[in-house]
């Protein structure tokens, strides 16, 4: 009698090195937005930049947490997107961004 062994390969989806959530994704100029960056802990992670394109950013030292949150008050009309930028010891930069909508701004058409 022969035994047949079936090997089933599983493809595991690796979590991204950095992910982003914003709340709210649409807001009026001058309001507050919360940016949450989720990173995969790794000993090579050094700095996390959290910010708004064309507006503001801040740097956070990595301390092996997975989640980092920043509130930006008084979001300006110029803000186009929120981003999380992970900088590693070897200088590699991993970045993710998401567009935001800032309402209540007088823009020429």
N, C-alpha and C positions, 0 to 999 in steps of 0.2 A: 504494500500500500504506500502510495506516495503522499507526502504532505505538501501542501501548497501554502506558501506564506505570501500573503498580500501585504505589500508595503504601501501605505497610503501617505502621500506627501501632503503636508499642510503648508499652505502659504500663509505666513503670518505677516500681517500688515504692521510695519514698524511705525511707531508714533513719530510725528514730525519733531524735529529738534526744537522748533519754536512755533507757537500758535497764538492767535490773538482773538479777543472778544472785546467789543465796545458796547457801551450802554449810555445813552441811546445812540443809534446810528444816524438819526436825524434830529436836529435840535435848532433852536433859535440862537442867533449870535448873542453872546454874553452869558449863555447858560453853561452848566457844568457837564463834562463828559467823563466817564470812567473807562479807563483802558486797562485790560487785564491781559498779561502775557503769561503763557504757560510754557515752561521749558522742560526738557529732559535733563535731569541732573547729570553732570559729568565733571570729573575733576579738571578738565581743560577749560570749562566755562569761567570767564573772568568778569565781564561787564555786560550789563543789559541796559540798553538805551530804550526809553519809552517816551513817545512823543506824538506830536501832530506836525505833519508836513506844513511848512510855511508858518509855523506858529511857535511851538516850544518843545523842548525835550529835557529829559533828566537822565542821569546815569545812576545805576544801582549796582552795588557790589553783590556778586553772587554768593549766597550762603547755603546752597544746596536745598533751598525750597523749590517747589515746582511752580508756584504761582506768585506773581508779583503784580500789584495793582497800583495805579496812579490816577488821581483825579485831577483834571485840568479845569480850572474855574475860568469863567469869562472867555469862552472859546471865541476867537475872532473870525470875521468873515473869510479871511485868507486861508483858514485851515481847510485842507483838501482831503487828507487821509490821516488815520492813526497808524502808528507802526511800533513794532518791537524789533530791536536789532540786538542780536546776541554776538558778542565778541569773545573769541576763544584765545587761549594762550599763544597759539601759533599765528595769530593775526587773522584767521578766517572769520568772516562775518556772515552770519545767517540772519536773514531779515524776512519779515512778513508784514504786510500792510493791508488795510481795508479802507475803502472810501467812506467818507462821512458826508452828510448833507447839512450845510449850515444855512438855515432859512433866515429871512428878514433882512437880507443885505441888498442894498441898491446896487445892482450891477447893470452896466450898459449892455444892451443886446446887440 
